[in-house]
Amino acid sequence: MCIDAIIVNDVNFVRLLKIMEPNINIDNESKNNYNLILNNQKIKNLLALKLSLTYSAIKYRQEFGDEIDDLIQLVKLELQRE
Protein backbone atom coordinates (compact mmCIF):
# COMPACT_ATOMS: atom_id res chain seq x y z
CA MET A 1 0.00 0.00 0.00
CA CYS A 2 1.28 3.48 -0.85
CA ILE A 3 -0.03 7.03 -0.53
CA ASP A 4 -1.18 6.96 -4.16
CA ALA A 5 -3.19 3.81 -3.50
CA ILE A 6 -4.88 5.46 -0.52
CA ILE A 7 -5.88 8.45 -2.63
CA VAL A 8 -7.15 6.24 -5.45
CA ASN A 9 -8.94 3.65 -3.31
CA ASP A 10 -9.95 5.30 -0.04
CA VAL A 11 -10.36 9.04 -0.65
CA ASN A 12 -12.61 10.91 -3.02
CA PHE A 13 -9.88 13.24 -4.24
CA VAL A 14 -12.32 15.27 -6.35
CA ARG A 15 -13.67 16.73 -3.10
CA LEU A 16 -10.15 17.75 -2.09
CA LEU A 17 -9.61 19.48 -5.44
CA LYS A 18 -12.47 21.84 -4.56
CA ILE A 19 -10.07 23.60 -2.17
CA MET A 20 -7.67 24.45 -5.00
CA GLU A 21 -10.25 24.83 -7.76
CA PRO A 22 -13.47 26.39 -6.39
CA ASN A 23 -15.31 26.00 -9.70
CA ILE A 24 -15.39 22.21 -9.44
CA ASN A 25 -18.88 20.90 -8.75
CA ILE A 26 -18.83 18.30 -5.97
CA ASP A 27 -22.58 18.08 -5.36
CA ASN A 28 -22.74 14.47 -6.58
CA GLU A 29 -19.40 13.40 -5.09
CA SER A 30 -19.43 11.07 -2.11
CA LYS A 31 -18.12 12.45 1.17
CA ASN A 32 -14.86 11.19 2.61
CA ASN A 33 -15.11 9.19 5.82
CA TYR A 34 -11.80 10.15 7.39
CA ASN A 35 -12.57 8.33 10.65
CA LEU A 36 -12.92 5.06 8.75
CA ILE A 37 -9.77 5.73 6.71
CA LEU A 38 -7.73 6.61 9.79
CA ASN A 39 -8.81 3.46 11.63
CA ASN A 40 -6.35 1.60 9.40
CA GLN A 41 -2.93 1.63 11.11
CA LYS A 42 -1.03 1.23 7.81
CA ILE A 43 -2.75 4.29 6.40
CA LYS A 44 -1.98 6.31 9.55
CA ASN A 45 1.66 5.25 9.38
CA LEU A 46 1.94 6.09 5.68
CA LEU A 47 0.38 9.51 6.21
CA ALA A 48 2.67 10.19 9.17
CA LEU A 49 5.70 9.15 7.11
CA LYS A 50 4.59 11.34 4.20
CA LEU A 51 4.06 14.29 6.55
CA SER A 52 7.48 13.79 8.11
CA LEU A 53 9.20 13.65 4.72
CA THR A 54 7.28 16.71 3.53
CA TYR A 55 8.30 18.72 6.61
CA SER A 56 11.92 17.66 6.11
CA ALA A 57 11.83 18.76 2.47
CA ILE A 58 10.26 22.11 3.38
CA LYS A 59 12.87 22.69 6.10
CA TYR A 60 15.69 21.80 3.70
CA ARG A 61 14.32 24.17 1.04
CA GLN A 62 13.98 26.99 3.56
CA GLU A 63 17.56 26.51 4.75
CA PHE A 64 18.74 26.35 1.14
CA GLY A 65 16.84 29.57 0.39
CA ASP A 66 18.51 31.25 3.38
CA GLU A 67 21.93 30.16 2.09
CA ILE A 68 21.13 31.57 -1.34
CA ASP A 69 20.08 34.87 0.23
CA ASP A 70 23.33 34.98 2.21
CA LEU A 71 25.36 34.31 -0.96
CA ILE A 72 23.51 37.04 -2.84
CA GLN A 73 24.33 39.50 -0.07
CA LEU A 74 28.01 38.48 -0.15
CA VAL A 75 28.13 38.91 -3.94
CA LYS A 76 26.53 42.36 -3.64
CA LEU A 77 29.07 43.38 -1.01
CA GLU A 78 31.91 42.13 -3.20
CA LEU A 79 30.57 44.04 -6.21
CA GLN A 80 30.35 47.22 -4.15
CA ARG A 81 34.04 46.93 -3.29
CA GLU A 82 35.03 47.06 -6.95
C-alpha positions in Angstrom: 0.0 0.0 0.0 1.3 3.5 -0.8 0.0 7.0 -0.5 -1.2 7.0 -4.2 -3.2 3.8 -3.5 -4.9 5.5 -0.5 -5.9 8.4 -2.6 -7.1 6.2 -5.5 -8.9 3.7 -3.3 -9.9 5.3 0.0 -10.4 9.0 -0.7 -12.6 10.9 -3.0 -9.9 13.2 -4.2 -12.3 15.3 -6.3 -13.7 16.7 -3.1 -10.1 17.7 -2.1 -9.6 19.5 -5.4 -12.5 21.8 -4.6 -10.1 23.6 -2.2 -7.7 24.5 -5.0 -10.3 24.8 -7.8 -13.5 26.4 -6.4 -15.3 26.0 -9.7 -15.4 22.2 -9.4 -18.9 20.9 -8.8 -18.8 18.3 -6.0 -22.6 18.1 -5.4 -22.7 14.5 -6.6 -19.4 13.4 -5.1 -19.4 11.1 -2.1 -18.1 12.4 1.2 -14.9 11.2 2.6 -15.1 9.2 5.8 -11.8 10.1 7.4 -12.6 8.3 10.7 -12.9 5.1 8.7 -9.8 5.7 6.7 -7.7 6.6 9.8 -8.8 3.5 11.6 -6.3 1.6 9.4 -2.9 1.6 11.1 -1.0 1.2 7.8 -2.8 4.3 6.4 -2.0 6.3 9.5 1.7 5.2 9.4 1.9 6.1 5.7 0.4 9.5 6.2 2.7 10.2 9.2 5.7 9.1 7.1 4.6 11.3 4.2 4.1 14.3 6.6 7.5 13.8 8.1 9.2 13.6 4.7 7.3 16.7 3.5 8.3 18.7 6.6 11.9 17.7 6.1 11.8 18.8 2.5 10.3 22.1 3.4 12.9 22.7 6.1 15.7 21.8 3.7 14.3 24.2 1.0 14.0 27.0 3.6 17.6 26.5 4.8 18.7 26.4 1.1 16.8 29.6 0.4 18.5 31.2 3.4 21.9 30.2 2.1 21.1 31.6 -1.3 20.1 34.9 0.2 23.3 35.0 2.2 25.4 34.3 -1.0 23.5 37.0 -2.8 24.3 39.5 -0.1 28.0 38.5 -0.2 28.1 38.9 -3.9 26.5 42.4 -3.6 29.1 43.4 -1.0 31.9 42.1 -3.2 30.6 44.0 -6.2 30.4 47.2 -4.2 34.0 46.9 -3.3 35.0 47.1 -6.9 
